[in-house]
Amino acid sequence: MGVLEDVVMNAKSAATTVGKHAERLVDISKLRVNAAELNGEIAKKYEALGRLVYDSVKADARPEGLVDEYVEAIDVLCKKLDEVNEKINILRNKTACPICGEQNAEGAIFCSHCGVKLKYNDAAAEPDAAPETAQSEEQVQ
Ligand SMILES: [Zn+2]
């Protein structure tokens, strides 16, 4: 593909790319709200668990069954929180294709949707270090 064609296609797809970028930011902020809510729920469970243990000690009772329930509930919430945080990381590490706006994994050489070669500022800034990696990865393709 020629440079001129590249430029024209870049201009045509700019709106789509901006749209996808905004979409990604909305997704990330939604996930952050979700993560904050989960953190709040986890904090409440810890507090309730602490109160339960405190009350039990005061009353000289054995709360084992209830403690297990709280521990399980906290584990479930922590797992959900991990999943949300992982989604946030995946979204943050994606590289938007300049042509079609597809979100590609960080470090991807070609767009997984349209196949265009993705350009990186890092490669341009360090021309001495980049070519070796780029070449060896192209041979794999
Ligand atoms: Zn693409």
Backbone and ligand atoms as CSV (ligand in chain L), in Angstrom:
chain,resi,resn,atom,element,x,y,z
A,1,MET,N,N,0.831,-1.204,0.000
A,1,MET,CA,C,0.000,0.000,0.000
A,1,MET,C,C,0.863,1.251,0.000
A,2,GLY,N,N,0.549,2.231,-0.884
A,2,GLY,CA,C,1.321,3.464,-0.984
A,2,GLY,C,C,1.064,4.382,0.189
A,3,VAL,N,N,1.982,5.318,0.323
A,3,VAL,CA,C,1.881,6.261,1.445
A,3,VAL,C,C,0.632,7.118,1.293
A,4,LEU,N,N,0.355,7.539,0.041
A,4,LEU,CA,C,-0.805,8.400,-0.205
A,4,LEU,C,C,-2.104,7.675,0.151
A,5,GLU,N,N,-2.206,6.441,-0.306
A,5,GLU,CA,C,-3.393,5.637,0.021
A,5,GLU,C,C,-3.542,5.515,1.529
A,6,ASP,N,N,-2.413,5.319,2.168
A,6,ASP,CA,C,-2.373,5.181,3.620
A,6,ASP,C,C,-2.986,6.403,4.283
A,7,VAL,N,N,-2.541,7.570,3.808
A,7,VAL,CA,C,-2.996,8.832,4.396
A,7,VAL,C,C,-4.494,8.998,4.190
A,8,VAL,N,N,-4.957,8.695,2.959
A,8,VAL,CA,C,-6.394,8.825,2.655
A,8,VAL,C,C,-7.204,7.896,3.551
A,9,MET,N,N,-6.739,6.666,3.662
A,9,MET,CA,C,-7.470,5.700,4.490
A,9,MET,C,C,-7.446,6.098,5.958
A,10,ASN,N,N,-6.331,6.666,6.382
A,10,ASN,CA,C,-6.239,7.139,7.766
A,10,ASN,C,C,-7.295,8.191,8.034
A,11,ALA,N,N,-7.444,9.144,7.086
A,11,ALA,CA,C,-8.414,10.225,7.240
A,11,ALA,C,C,-9.829,9.669,7.271
A,12,LYS,N,N,-10.107,8.719,6.365
A,12,LYS,CA,C,-11.449,8.123,6.288
A,12,LYS,C,C,-11.826,7.410,7.589
A,13,SER,N,N,-10.842,6.754,8.170
A,13,SER,CA,C,-11.147,5.942,9.341
A,13,SER,C,C,-10.964,6.692,10.651
A,14,ALA,N,N,-10.525,7.949,10.567
A,14,ALA,CA,C,-10.238,8.695,11.791
A,14,ALA,C,C,-11.452,8.751,12.709
A,15,ALA,N,N,-12.620,9.004,12.132
A,15,ALA,CA,C,-13.841,9.109,12.935
A,15,ALA,C,C,-14.126,7.798,13.649
A,16,THR,N,N,-13.985,6.689,12.922
A,16,THR,CA,C,-14.226,5.372,13.509
A,16,THR,C,C,-13.262,5.121,14.653
A,17,THR,N,N,-12.002,5.458,14.425
A,17,THR,CA,C,-10.975,5.234,15.440
A,17,THR,C,C,-11.279,6.034,16.692
A,18,VAL,N,N,-11.651,7.301,16.508
A,18,VAL,CA,C,-11.985,8.154,17.658
A,18,VAL,C,C,-13.165,7.551,18.405
A,19,GLY,N,N,-14.160,7.080,17.644
A,19,GLY,CA,C,-15.337,6.473,18.254
A,19,GLY,C,C,-14.972,5.270,19.096
A,20,LYS,N,N,-14.122,4.397,18.542
A,20,LYS,CA,C,-13.709,3.192,19.267
A,20,LYS,C,C,-12.901,3.555,20.506
A,21,HIS,N,N,-12.086,4.617,20.363
A,21,HIS,CA,C,-11.263,5.050,21.484
A,21,HIS,C,C,-12.151,5.519,22.630
A,22,ALA,N,N,-13.173,6.329,22.286
A,22,ALA,CA,C,-14.101,6.833,23.296
A,22,ALA,C,C,-14.830,5.669,23.959
A,23,GLU,N,N,-15.234,4.700,23.136
A,23,GLU,CA,C,-15.923,3.510,23.624
A,23,GLU,C,C,-15.067,2.782,24.661
A,24,ARG,N,N,-13.780,2.689,24.344
A,24,ARG,CA,C,-12.852,1.987,25.231
A,24,ARG,C,C,-12.736,2.722,26.563
A,25,LEU,N,N,-12.674,4.070,26.498
A,25,LEU,CA,C,-12.564,4.855,27.725
A,25,LEU,C,C,-13.805,4.677,28.584
A,26,VAL,N,N,-14.997,4.627,27.922
A,26,VAL,CA,C,-16.250,4.411,28.653
A,26,VAL,C,C,-16.209,3.048,29.321
A,27,ASP,N,N,-15.749,2.023,28.567
A,27,ASP,CA,C,-15.642,0.675,29.127
A,27,ASP,C,C,-14.745,0.673,30.355
A,28,ILE,N,N,-13.601,1.335,30.252
A,28,ILE,CA,C,-12.654,1.361,31.366
A,28,ILE,C,C,-13.271,2.064,32.571
A,29,SER,N,N,-13.958,3.197,32.338
A,29,SER,CA,C,-14.520,3.913,33.492
A,29,SER,C,C,-15.654,3.114,34.121
A,30,LYS,N,N,-16.432,2.394,33.288
A,30,LYS,CA,C,-17.491,1.523,33.839
A,30,LYS,C,C,-16.875,0.440,34.715
A,31,LEU,N,N,-15.792,-0.152,34.210
A,31,LEU,CA,C,-15.117,-1.222,34.952
A,31,LEU,C,C,-14.511,-0.684,36.248
A,32,ARG,N,N,-14.013,0.561,36.189
A,32,ARG,CA,C,-13.442,1.159,37.403
A,32,ARG,C,C,-14.510,1.365,38.463
A,33,VAL,N,N,-15.716,1.794,38.025
A,33,VAL,CA,C,-16.839,1.959,38.961
A,33,VAL,C,C,-17.173,0.601,39.568
A,34,ASN,N,N,-17.223,-0.413,38.695
A,34,ASN,CA,C,-17.493,-1.786,39.121
A,34,ASN,C,C,-16.469,-2.242,40.166
A,35,ALA,N,N,-15.192,-1.955,39.899
A,35,ALA,CA,C,-14.113,-2.349,40.819
A,35,ALA,C,C,-14.262,-1.618,42.151
A,36,ALA,N,N,-14.637,-0.324,42.093
A,36,ALA,CA,C,-14.805,0.458,43.322
A,36,ALA,C,C,-15.952,-0.108,44.155
A,37,GLU,N,N,-17.044,-0.504,43.468
A,37,GLU,CA,C,-18.190,-1.094,44.171
A,37,GLU,C,C,-17.792,-2.395,44.847
A,38,LEU,N,N,-17.037,-3.219,44.131
A,38,LEU,CA,C,-16.580,-4.497,44.693
A,38,LEU,C,C,-15.678,-4.259,45.898
A,39,ASN,N,N,-14.788,-3.264,45.776
A,39,ASN,CA,C,-13.914,-2.923,46.909
A,39,ASN,C,C,-14.738,-2.520,48.123
A,40,GLY,N,N,-15.802,-1.749,47.887
A,40,GLY,CA,C,-16.695,-1.326,48.967
A,40,GLY,C,C,-17.369,-2.520,49.629
A,41,GLU,N,N,-17.860,-3.461,48.787
A,41,GLU,CA,C,-18.520,-4.662,49.312
A,41,GLU,C,C,-17.548,-5.498,50.139
A,42,ILE,N,N,-16.323,-5.617,49.624
A,42,ILE,CA,C,-15.299,-6.397,50.331
A,42,ILE,C,C,-15.011,-5.755,51.692
A,43,ALA,N,N,-14.869,-4.432,51.699
A,43,ALA,CA,C,-14.599,-3.710,52.958
A,43,ALA,C,C,-15.726,-3.944,53.960
A,44,LYS,N,N,-16.983,-3.928,53.466
A,44,LYS,CA,C,-18.143,-4.150,54.350
A,44,LYS,C,C,-18.110,-5.552,54.942
A,45,LYS,N,N,-17.755,-6.528,54.096
A,45,LYS,CA,C,-17.690,-7.921,54.567
A,45,LYS,C,C,-16.606,-8.077,55.636
A,46,TYR,N,N,-15.455,-7.440,55.394
A,46,TYR,CA,C,-14.372,-7.511,56.387
A,46,TYR,C,C,-14.847,-6.919,57.705
A,47,GLU,N,N,-15.547,-5.803,57.601
A,47,GLU,CA,C,-16.032,-5.125,58.802
A,47,GLU,C,C,-17.027,-6.025,59.546
A,48,ALA,N,N,-17.966,-6.625,58.788
A,48,ALA,CA,C,-18.975,-7.500,59.386
A,48,ALA,C,C,-18.315,-8.715,60.025
A,49,LEU,N,N,-17.298,-9.236,59.334
A,49,LEU,CA,C,-16.566,-10.397,59.851
A,49,LEU,C,C,-15.866,-10.021,61.166
A,50,GLY,N,N,-15.253,-8.860,61.176
A,50,GLY,CA,C,-14.582,-8.381,62.391
A,50,GLY,C,C,-15.552,-8.216,63.545
A,51,ARG,N,N,-16.726,-7.655,63.221
A,51,ARG,CA,C,-17.743,-7.446,64.262
A,51,ARG,C,C,-18.220,-8.789,64.803
A,52,LEU,N,N,-18.405,-9.738,63.877
A,52,LEU,CA,C,-18.871,-11.078,64.258
A,52,LEU,C,C,-17.874,-11.733,65.220
A,53,VAL,N,N,-16.593,-11.659,64.875
A,53,VAL,CA,C,-15.559,-12.259,65.713
A,53,VAL,C,C,-15.508,-11.541,67.070
A,54,TYR,N,N,-15.582,-10.220,67.013
A,54,TYR,CA,C,-15.545,-9.433,68.262
A,54,TYR,C,C,-16.713,-9.834,69.171
A,55,ASP,N,N,-17.926,-9.825,68.595
A,55,ASP,CA,C,-19.118,-10.155,69.384
A,55,ASP,C,C,-19.020,-11.571,69.941
A,56,SER,N,N,-18.493,-12.488,69.124
A,56,SER,CA,C,-18.374,-13.883,69.534
A,56,SER,C,C,-17.424,-14.027,70.710
A,57,VAL,N,N,-16.288,-13.311,70.620
A,57,VAL,CA,C,-15.310,-13.372,71.711
A,57,VAL,C,C,-15.934,-12.813,72.982
A,58,LYS,N,N,-16.624,-11.685,72.835
A,58,LYS,CA,C,-17.280,-11.046,73.981
A,58,LYS,C,C,-18.300,-11.980,74.624
A,59,ALA,N,N,-19.041,-12.699,73.772
A,59,ALA,CA,C,-20.115,-13.571,74.265
A,59,ALA,C,C,-19.600,-14.983,74.549
A,60,ASP,N,N,-18.281,-15.169,74.321
A,60,ASP,CA,C,-17.652,-16.471,74.513
A,60,ASP,C,C,-18.356,-17.554,73.686
A,61,ALA,N,N,-18.680,-17.205,72.433
A,61,ALA,CA,C,-19.368,-18.147,71.536
A,61,ALA,C,C,-18.408,-18.627,70.453
A,62,ARG,N,N,-18.834,-19.639,69.688
A,62,ARG,CA,C,-18.006,-20.168,68.599
A,62,ARG,C,C,-18.676,-19.848,67.258
A,63,PRO,N,N,-18.118,-18.904,66.516
A,63,PRO,CA,C,-18.786,-18.475,65.275
A,63,PRO,C,C,-18.235,-19.146,64.017
A,64,GLU,N,N,-17.539,-20.274,64.129
A,64,GLU,CA,C,-16.832,-20.861,62.985
A,64,GLU,C,C,-17.651,-20.911,61.691
A,65,GLY,N,N,-18.878,-21.448,61.773
A,65,GLY,CA,C,-19.716,-21.582,60.574
A,65,GLY,C,C,-19.922,-20.246,59.884
A,66,LEU,N,N,-20.267,-19.237,60.674
A,66,LEU,CA,C,-20.505,-17.900,60.124
A,66,LEU,C,C,-19.226,-17.294,59.562
A,67,VAL,N,N,-18.123,-17.532,60.267
A,67,VAL,CA,C,-16.835,-17.017,59.786
A,67,VAL,C,C,-16.538,-17.588,58.407
A,68,ASP,N,N,-16.752,-18.897,58.256
A,68,ASP,CA,C,-16.520,-19.538,56.957
A,68,ASP,C,C,-17.358,-18.887,55.862
A,69,GLU,N,N,-18.617,-18.589,56.204
A,69,GLU,CA,C,-19.495,-17.960,55.208
A,69,GLU,C,C,-18.935,-16.606,54.762
A,70,TYR,N,N,-18.477,-15.834,55.723
A,70,TYR,CA,C,-17.911,-14.522,55.380
A,70,TYR,C,C,-16.632,-14.671,54.557
A,71,VAL,N,N,-15.801,-15.629,54.964
A,71,VAL,CA,C,-14.542,-15.846,54.231
A,71,VAL,C,C,-14.835,-16.248,52.788
A,72,GLU,N,N,-15.815,-17.135,52.618
A,72,GLU,CA,C,-16.198,-17.551,51.257
A,72,GLU,C,C,-16.716,-16.373,50.448
A,73,ALA,N,N,-17.579,-15.570,51.080
A,73,ALA,CA,C,-18.153,-14.409,50.384
A,73,ALA,C,C,-17.050,-13.431,49.974
A,74,ILE,N,N,-16.078,-13.243,50.861
A,74,ILE,CA,C,-14.959,-12.336,50.546
A,74,ILE,C,C,-14.130,-12.902,49.396
A,75,ASP,N,N,-13.913,-14.222,49.425
A,75,ASP,CA,C,-13.151,-14.860,48.333
A,75,ASP,C,C,-13.837,-14.652,46.987
A,76,VAL,N,N,-15.173,-14.832,46.981
A,76,VAL,CA,C,-15.934,-14.660,45.735
A,76,VAL,C,C,-15.789,-13.227,45.233
A,77,LEU,N,N,-15.942,-12.268,46.154
A,77,LEU,CA,C,-15.834,-10.850,45.769
A,77,LEU,C,C,-14.426,-10.515,45.263
A,78,CYS,N,N,-13.408,-11.063,45.932
A,78,CYS,CA,C,-12.021,-10.802,45.517
A,78,CYS,C,C,-11.758,-11.378,44.129
A,79,LYS,N,N,-12.350,-12.547,43.838
A,79,LYS,CA,C,-12.171,-13.156,42.521
A,79,LYS,C,C,-12.804,-12.271,41.447
A,80,LYS,N,N,-14.030,-11.768,41.759
A,80,LYS,CA,C,-14.711,-10.868,40.819
A,80,LYS,C,C,-13.872,-9.612,40.584
A,81,LEU,N,N,-13.304,-9.096,41.680
A,81,LEU,CA,C,-12.491,-7.878,41.580
A,81,LEU,C,C,-11.256,-8.126,40.701
A,82,ASP,N,N,-10.638,-9.292,40.880
A,82,ASP,CA,C,-9.483,-9.653,40.039
A,82,ASP,C,C,-9.860,-9.662,38.567
A,83,GLU,N,N,-11.043,-10.255,38.285
A,83,GLU,CA,C,-11.504,-10.342,36.896
A,83,GLU,C,C,-11.712,-8.955,36.301
A,84,VAL,N,N,-12.328,-8.073,37.099
A,84,VAL,CA,C,-12.589,-6.699,36.628
A,84,VAL,C,C,-11.254,-5.979,36.391
A,85,ASN,N,N,-10.331,-6.126,37.330
A,85,ASN,CA,C,-9.027,-5.468,37.181
A,85,ASN,C,C,-8.267,-5.998,35.962
A,86,GLU,N,N,-8.434,-7.299,35.698
A,86,GLU,CA,C,-7.765,-7.882,34.531
A,86,GLU,C,C,-8.351,-7.295,33.241
A,87,LYS,N,N,-9.689,-7.143,33.214
A,87,LYS,CA,C,-10.345,-6.550,32.045
A,87,LYS,C,C,-9.835,-5.127,31.823
A,88,ILE,N,N,-9.690,-4.379,32.927
A,88,ILE,CA,C,-9.193,-2.997,32.825
A,88,ILE,C,C,-7.786,-3.005,32.224
A,89,ASN,N,N,-6.949,-3.913,32.716
A,89,ASN,CA,C,-5.575,-3.991,32.210
A,89,ASN,C,C,-5.536,-4.356,30.732
A,90,ILE,N,N,-6.395,-5.298,30.357
A,90,ILE,CA,C,-6.433,-5.700,28.945
A,90,ILE,C,C,-6.825,-4.511,28.081
A,91,LEU,N,N,-7.870,-3.785,28.500
A,91,LEU,CA,C,-8.322,-2.624,27.717
A,91,LEU,C,C,-7.241,-1.545,27.655
A,92,ARG,N,N,-6.555,-1.334,28.779
A,92,ARG,CA,C,-5.535,-0.283,28.819
A,92,ARG,C,C,-4.335,-0.620,27.950
A,93,ASN,N,N,-4.035,-1.911,27.820
A,93,ASN,CA,C,-2.848,-2.314,27.067
A,93,ASN,C,C,-3.096,-2.455,25.574
A,94,LYS,N,N,-4.354,-2.332,25.160
A,94,LYS,CA,C,-4.654,-2.531,23.741
A,94,LYS,C,C,-4.184,-1.330,22.918
A,95,THR,N,N,-3.826,-1.635,21.681
A,95,THR,CA,C,-3.394,-0.602,20.750
A,95,THR,C,C,-4.435,-0.484,19.644
A,96,ALA,N,N,-4.980,0.712,19.474
A,96,ALA,CA,C,-6.008,0.911,18.451
A,96,ALA,C,C,-5.361,0.975,17.077
A,97,CYS,N,N,-5.929,0.241,16.107
A,97,CYS,CA,C,-5.444,0.278,14.724
A,97,CYS,C,C,-5.770,1.655,14.130
A,98,PRO,N,N,-4.795,2.303,13.473
A,98,PRO,CA,C,-5.054,3.619,12.890
A,98,PRO,C,C,-5.982,3.562,11.682
A,99,ILE,N,N,-6.147,2.379,11.100
A,99,ILE,CA,C,-6.988,2.240,9.906
A,99,ILE,C,C,-8.421,1.872,10.262
A,100,CYS,N,N,-8.602,0.779,10.982
A,100,CYS,CA,C,-9.972,0.314,11.229
A,100,CYS,C,C,-10.422,0.518,12.676
A,101,GLY,N,N,-9.492,0.881,13.559
A,101,GLY,CA,C,-9.880,1.146,14.945
A,101,GLY,C,C,-9.929,-0.088,15.823
A,102,GLU,N,N,-9.619,-1.255,15.257
A,102,GLU,CA,C,-9.610,-2.501,16.032
A,102,GLU,C,C,-8.638,-2.385,17.214
A,103,GLN,N,N,-9.037,-2.947,18.356
A,103,GLN,CA,C,-8.156,-2.941,19.523
A,103,GLN,C,C,-7.252,-4.168,19.452
A,104,ASN,N,N,-5.954,-3.920,19.289
A,104,ASN,CA,C,-4.996,-5.020,19.187
A,104,ASN,C,C,-4.167,-5.139,20.459
A,105,ALA,N,N,-3.703,-6.342,20.722
A,105,ALA,CA,C,-2.882,-6.578,21.898
A,105,ALA,C,C,-1.622,-5.718,21.820
A,106,GLU,N,N,-1.159,-5.277,23.001
A,106,GLU,CA,C,0.037,-4.453,23.053
A,106,GLU,C,C,1.206,-5.217,22.435
A,107,GLY,N,N,1.961,-4.547,21.557
A,107,GLY,CA,C,3.115,-5.173,20.938
A,107,GLY,C,C,2.791,-5.909,19.657
A,108,ALA,N,N,1.504,-5.951,19.270
A,108,ALA,CA,C,1.122,-6.616,18.020
A,108,ALA,C,C,1.752,-5.869,16.848
A,109,ILE,N,N,2.262,-6.620,15.869
A,109,ILE,CA,C,2.914,-6.003,14.707
A,109,ILE,C,C,1.866,-5.637,13.661
A,110,PHE,N,N,0.879,-6.541,13.460
A,110,PHE,CA,C,-0.161,-6.314,12.463
A,110,PHE,C,C,-1.534,-6.271,13.130
A,111,CYS,N,N,-2.433,-5.509,12.523
A,111,CYS,CA,C,-3.804,-5.442,13.027
A,111,CYS,C,C,-4.478,-6.794,12.814
A,112,SER,N,N,-5.154,-7.286,13.855
A,112,SER,CA,C,-5.796,-8.602,13.751
A,112,SER,C,C,-7.055,-8.546,12.903
A,113,HIS,N,N,-7.552,-7.342,12.614
A,113,HIS,CA,C,-8.779,-7.217,11.827
A,113,HIS,C,C,-8.493,-6.941,10.353
A,114,CYS,N,N,-7.695,-5.882,10.079
A,114,CYS,CA,C,-7.477,-5.510,8.681
A,114,CYS,C,C,-6.063,-5.856,8.196
A,115,GLY,N,N,-5.188,-6.264,9.095
A,115,GLY,CA,C,-3.864,-6.730,8.695
A,115,GLY,C,C,-2.833,-5.651,8.447
A,116,VAL,N,N,-3.193,-4.393,8.656
A,116,VAL,CA,C,-2.251,-3.298,8.416
A,116,VAL,C,C,-1.117,-3.371,9.452
A,117,LYS,N,N,0.069,-2.935,9.030
A,117,LYS,CA,C,1.190,-2.926,9.962
A,117,LYS,C,C,0.995,-1.780,10.956
A,118,LEU,N,N,1.075,-2.113,12.240
A,118,LEU,CA,C,0.883,-1.099,13.276
A,118,LEU,C,C,2.199,-0.382,13.530
A,119,LYS,N,N,2.119,0.939,13.687
A,119,LYS,CA,C,3.330,1.725,13.908
A,119,LYS,C,C,3.424,2.110,15.373
A,120,TYR,N,N,4.652,2.106,15.860
A,120,TYR,CA,C,4.883,2.483,17.249
A,120,TYR,C,C,5.858,3.633,17.335
A,121,ASN,N,N,5.570,4.550,18.246
A,121,ASN,CA,C,6.464,5.692,18.471
A,121,ASN,C,C,7.815,5.213,19.002
A,122,ASP,N,N,7.777,4.159,19.798
A,122,ASP,CA,C,9.003,3.616,20.393
A,122,ASP,C,C,9.995,3.202,19.302
A,123,ALA,N,N,9.476,2.542,18.271
A,123,ALA,CA,C,10.320,2.045,17.189
A,123,ALA,C,C,10.976,3.209,16.448
A,124,ALA,N,N,10.232,4.299,16.279
A,124,ALA,CA,C,10.754,5.464,15.580
A,124,ALA,C,C,11.809,6.173,16.430
A,125,ALA,N,N,11.611,6.142,17.744
A,125,ALA,CA,C,12.520,6.835,18.648
A,125,ALA,C,C,13.841,6.080,18.810
A,126,GLU,N,N,13.767,4.746,18.685
A,126,GLU,CA,C,14.972,3.936,18.858
A,126,GLU,C,C,15.184,3.055,17.627
A,127,PRO,N,N,15.656,3.643,16.533
A,127,PRO,CA,C,15.801,2.875,15.293
A,127,PRO,C,C,16.857,1.779,15.387
A,128,ASP,N,N,17.788,1.912,16.315
A,128,ASP,CA,C,18.860,0.920,16.442
A,128,ASP,C,C,18.387,-0.349,17.147
A,129,ALA,N,N,17.489,-0.169,18.123
A,129,ALA,CA,C,17.066,-1.310,18.926
A,129,ALA,C,C,15.894,-2.058,18.303
A,130,ALA,N,N,15.044,-1.352,17.588
A,130,ALA,CA,C,13.780,-1.931,17.113
A,130,ALA,C,C,13.899,-2.972,15.991
A,131,PRO,N,N,14.712,-2.737,14.929
A,131,PRO,CA,C,14.648,-3.624,13.757
A,131,PRO,C,C,14.827,-5.113,14.051
A,132,GLU,N,N,15.696,-5.470,14.970
A,132,GLU,CA,C,15.961,-6.875,15.243
A,132,GLU,C,C,14.706,-7.597,15.694
A,133,THR,N,N,13.988,-6.972,16.636
A,133,THR,CA,C,12.748,-7.562,17.154
A,133,THR,C,C,11.711,-7.647,16.034
A,134,ALA,N,N,11.584,-6.559,15.269
A,134,ALA,CA,C,10.569,-6.498,14.213
A,134,ALA,C,C,10.832,-7.600,13.179
A,135,GLN,N,N,12.106,-7.775,12.805
A,135,GLN,CA,C,12.446,-8.788,11.806
A,135,GLN,C,C,12.139,-10.186,12.258
A,136,SER,N,N,12.566,-10.509,13.489
A,136,SER,CA,C,12.376,-11.863,13.956
A,136,SER,C,C,10.899,-12.180,14.094
A,137,GLU,N,N,10.084,-11.169,14.426
A,137,GLU,CA,C,8.657,-11.423,14.562
A,137,GLU,C,C,7.986,-11.543,13.204
A,138,GLU,N,N,8.544,-10.862,12.204
A,138,GLU,CA,C,7.966,-10.962,10.866
A,138,GLU,C,C,8.213,-12.367,10.292
A,139,GLN,N,N,9.362,-12.947,10.606
A,139,GLN,CA,C,9.676,-14.276,10.095
A,139,GLN,C,C,8.696,-15.315,10.635
A,140,VAL,N,N,8.226,-15.099,11.847
A,140,VAL,CA,C,7.282,-16.027,12.452
A,140,VAL,C,C,5.959,-15.985,11.694
A,141,GLN,N,N,5.570,-14.790,11.246
A,141,GLN,CA,C,4.258,-14.611,10.583
A,141,GLN,C,C,4.095,-15.439,9.317
L,1,ZN,ZN,ZN,-7.019,-2.582,11.457
